[in-house]
Amino acid sequence: MTDAFRHEYFDDFERDHPNIFASKLKLLETAITLDGARETGYTVSVGAGTGSYEAALRADGFEVDRIIEPSANLAAEARARGFDVTEAFAQDVPFEDSSIDTMFYNGSAFGFIDEATLCDLFSAHYRQLKPGGVLALLDVPPASALGLAVQASFLITQESYISEVLRSSWYSADTPHKEYWRTTDEYRALLESGGFTRLLTWQTLRRHLIYQNESVEPVVQGYQEGSYVALVAVK
């Protein structure tokens, strides 16, 4: 398990940036419901962190039945919010075949998983989903405005304008960042290798980073503009 993450990184940011949080939540709800076209059913969240989005989903009428979170610190916060939390990596949690209606990874949780493991994991998720089930991956793409700024920040050792901008749109310079930056098309190929054939995309946070918290942004189809993208695979 990893305890590199502290809940303050996430909960403090979300409290101070309510419109970014709301924009991302709208994208998540669009993804798991296929833009309002389905009920979510038995739902599993992978890499949920503190469970803040899951709590917001619950407030909006969407129940998250189980959370998978490897960090003990974050798992404890999600458990305190009343969720059934398994402290483990997704690849170490056995689910029965055809037992899940909806599974989602919010916040690029799959960006910490190497390609071989992820390929096997997507194949497992395909088996675990019921027919018509949904797997939603929510990500910051590497070529997006936020993706480029975060990656550039790795090379900056002193305070800079990029640092200032990131504080307005990302957690902090001290937040652990995902190891693997893959494009939406690369994830599409991995999902297809896992058995998925129907793939959909939505996006939000399309403004310049310094303006993203000024108001809640709409969710639109596609993936080539947003700093936050949902790639949704339907079994």
C-alpha positions in Angstrom: 0.0 0.0 0.0 1.0 3.6 -0.4 0.5 6.4 2.0 2.1 9.1 -0.1 -1.2 10.8 -0.5 -2.7 13.1 2.2 -6.4 13.9 2.2 -5.6 17.6 2.6 -4.3 17.7 -1.0 -7.7 16.8 -2.3 -10.3 18.0 0.2 -8.8 21.4 0.6 -8.5 22.0 -3.1 -12.0 20.9 -3.8 -13.4 23.2 -1.1 -11.4 26.2 -2.4 -12.2 25.4 -6.1 -15.9 24.5 -6.1 -16.5 25.2 -9.8 -13.7 22.9 -10.9 -15.1 20.2 -8.6 -18.6 20.7 -10.0 -17.4 20.6 -13.6 -15.6 17.3 -12.9 -18.5 15.9 -11.1 -20.8 16.7 -14.0 -18.4 14.9 -16.3 -18.4 11.9 -14.0 -22.2 11.7 -13.9 -22.4 12.0 -17.6 -19.9 9.2 -18.1 -21.5 6.7 -15.7 -25.0 7.3 -17.0 -24.1 7.6 -20.7 -25.5 11.2 -20.6 -28.6 10.2 -18.7 -29.4 7.1 -20.8 -28.9 4.4 -18.1 -29.2 3.6 -14.4 -25.9 3.0 -12.7 -26.8 -0.1 -10.7 -24.2 -1.8 -8.6 -21.2 0.6 -8.8 -17.6 0.3 -7.9 -15.2 3.2 -7.7 -11.4 2.5 -8.1 -8.9 4.9 -6.7 -11.6 7.0 -5.0 -9.2 8.9 -2.8 -11.1 10.5 0.1 -14.5 9.6 -1.4 -15.4 13.2 -2.0 -16.8 12.6 -5.5 -18.6 9.5 -4.3 -20.2 11.5 -1.5 -21.3 14.2 -4.1 -22.7 11.4 -6.3 -24.6 10.1 -3.4 -26.0 13.5 -2.7 -27.2 13.6 -6.3 -28.9 10.2 -6.0 -26.2 7.9 -7.4 -25.1 5.2 -4.9 -21.5 3.9 -4.9 -21.6 0.4 -3.5 -17.9 -0.3 -3.1 -14.6 1.7 -3.2 -11.2 0.3 -4.0 -8.4 2.6 -2.6 -4.8 1.5 -2.0 -3.8 4.4 0.3 -4.5 3.8 4.0 -4.9 7.5 4.7 -7.3 8.1 1.9 -9.2 4.9 2.5 -9.8 6.0 6.1 -11.3 9.3 4.9 -13.6 7.5 2.4 -14.6 5.0 5.1 -15.5 7.8 7.5 -17.9 9.1 4.8 -19.8 5.9 5.2 -18.5 3.9 2.2 -17.6 0.2 2.0 -13.9 0.5 1.3 -11.4 -2.2 0.3 -7.8 -1.0 0.9 -6.0 -2.6 -2.0 -4.8 -2.2 -5.6 -7.5 -2.8 -8.2 -5.5 -5.7 -9.7 -5.5 -7.5 -6.4 -9.3 -7.4 -5.9 -11.2 -10.4 -7.3 -14.7 -9.7 -8.5 -17.1 -12.3 -9.8 -17.7 -12.3 -13.6 -20.8 -10.3 -14.7 -21.3 -8.9 -11.2 -20.8 -5.1 -11.7 -23.0 -2.6 -13.6 -20.7 0.4 -13.4 -17.0 0.8 -12.6 -15.2 4.1 -12.7 -11.7 5.4 -12.2 -11.8 9.1 -11.3 -8.8 11.3 -11.2 -6.4 9.3 -13.5 -6.0 6.5 -11.0 -5.0 4.2 -13.9 -2.1 6.5 -14.6 -0.2 4.7 -11.7 -0.5 1.3 -13.4 2.0 -0.1 -15.9 0.8 -1.1 -19.4 1.0 -4.9 -19.0 -0.9 -4.8 -15.7 -3.4 -2.4 -17.1 -4.1 -4.5 -20.2 -4.8 -7.5 -17.9 -6.9 -5.4 -15.7 -9.1 -4.1 -18.5 -9.6 -7.7 -19.7 -10.7 -8.6 -16.1 -13.0 -5.6 -15.9 -14.6 -6.7 -19.2 -15.4 -10.1 -17.6 -16.6 -8.5 -14.3 -19.1 -6.2 -16.0 -22.6 -7.3 -16.7 -23.8 -7.1 -20.3 -24.4 -3.4 -21.0 -22.1 -2.5 -18.1 -19.9 0.6 -18.2 -16.2 1.2 -17.4 -15.4 4.9 -17.2 -11.9 6.3 -17.2 -11.5 10.0 -16.2 -8.2 11.5 -17.0 -6.0 14.6 -17.6 -4.6 13.9 -21.1 -0.9 14.6 -21.5 -1.4 17.1 -24.4 -4.2 19.1 -22.6 -3.5 22.5 -21.2 -3.4 21.1 -17.7 -1.5 18.0 -18.7 1.3 20.0 -20.3 1.5 22.4 -17.4 1.8 19.6 -14.8 4.5 17.8 -16.8 6.4 21.1 -17.3 6.2 21.7 -13.6 8.3 18.6 -13.0 11.2 20.5 -14.6 10.8 23.7 -12.7 12.7 24.0 -9.4 11.9 27.6 -8.5 8.7 29.6 -8.2 7.3 30.6 -11.7 4.2 31.6 -13.5 3.5 28.0 -14.2 3.5 27.3 -10.4 1.0 30.1 -9.9 -1.3 28.8 -12.6 -1.1 25.3 -11.3 -2.2 26.4 -7.9 -5.3 27.7 -9.5 -6.2 24.5 -11.3 -4.2 21.6 -9.6 -3.6 20.5 -6.1 -0.1 21.7 -5.3 3.5 21.3 -6.2 3.9 18.6 -3.5 1.1 16.4 -4.8 2.3 13.0 -6.0 1.7 12.8 -9.8 0.8 9.9 -11.9 3.8 8.0 -13.4 2.2 7.1 -16.8 0.9 9.8 -19.1 -1.0 8.1 -22.0 -3.2 9.7 -24.6 -6.9 8.9 -24.9 -6.2 7.0 -28.1 -3.7 4.8 -26.3 -6.2 4.0 -23.6 -8.7 3.3 -26.3 -6.4 0.7 -27.8 -5.9 -0.9 -24.4 -9.6 -1.1 -23.8 -10.2 -2.6 -27.2 -7.5 -5.2 -26.5 -9.4 -6.0 -23.3 -12.5 -6.9 -25.3 -14.4 -3.6 -25.5 -15.8 -2.4 -28.8 -18.2 0.4 -27.9 -16.3 3.5 -26.7 -17.6 7.0 -26.0 -15.9 10.3 -24.9 -16.9 13.4 -23.1 -14.8 16.4 -21.9 -14.8 19.5 -19.7 -12.5 22.2 -18.3 -11.8 23.6 -21.8 -10.9 27.1 -20.7 -7.4 28.4 -20.0 -6.3 27.1 -16.6 -6.6 30.4 -14.7 -10.3 30.7 -15.7 -11.5 27.2 -14.9 -12.8 28.0 -11.5 -14.8 31.1 -12.5 -17.9 29.1 -13.3 -19.1 25.5 -13.8 -18.3 24.4 -17.4 -20.6 22.3 -19.5 -19.8 18.8 -20.5 -19.5 18.2 -24.3 -18.7 15.2 -26.5 -15.2 14.5 -27.6 -11.7 14.5 -26.0 -9.4 16.8 -28.0 -10.0 20.1 -26.1 -10.7 19.4 -22.4 -8.2 19.2 -19.5 -10.5 16.6 -18.1 -11.7 13.8 -20.3 -14.0 10.7 -19.8 -13.3 7.7 -21.9 -16.3 5.3 -21.5 -16.3 1.6 -22.5 -19.6 -0.2 -22.7 -19.7 -4.0 -22.6 
